[in-house]
């Protein structure tokens, strides 16, 4: 994986670069495992899957409330 094993500073730098590309009109699709809240907040929308089904697709700032309702 391209971003495997990055520390939190490097992860923020990569996601910030991807965000700039997205703002220029490109579509960006990535996966991230257990992101820190600071990193997650850089995303415009988050798609969360559980057992092959979409359980969340919205802005990251609503994610916690959605999980509380799901569980």
N, C-alpha and C positions, 0 to 999 in steps of 0.2 A: 504494500500500500504506500502511496506517495507520502502521506502524512503520519505514518506509523512511528510511534515513539517520540513525538515532539514534546518538549516541555511546555508549560503554560504560556510563556512569553512567545515562543516560536509559533505555537498554535494560534494565538491572537494575531500575529503578523500574517500568517497564511490566510486566515479567514478575512482579515481586513483587506488583503490583496484581492481575494475572491469577491468581496463586496464591491470594490472599485470596478472590477470587471462587470459585475451584474448591473451596476449603475450606468455602464456604457452601452447597455442593451443586450448583453449576453445572458443566456440562461445558465445557471450554475446548479449542478446537482452534486451533493457530496454526502458522505456518511460520517458520523462522528459518534464515538463511544464514550458515554459518561462525561459530557462536557461540563466544565465549570460554568456557573451562572453568568459570569462576565463574558465568556465566549459565546454562550447560547444567545445572549442578548444582541449579538451582532447579526444574527440571522433575521431575515424579514418574515419568513414563514418556516414552520417546523412540521414535519410529517413523522408521526410515531406509529409504528406497526407493532402489533402483539398477535402472535400466532397467525401471521399472515393477513391480518385485518387491520385496516386503518382505525386507530382509536383517537387520533388527534391530527388536525391539519389547520393551523392558524398561527397567529403571532406567538412568539415564545413567552410573552408576558402573561398569557392566559393559561399556560401549560399546567402550572401547579394546581389551579382551581379545577381544571379538567380532570387531572389525575385523582384528585380528592373525590370527585363525582363518580369516576370510573371504578375506583376501588370501593 
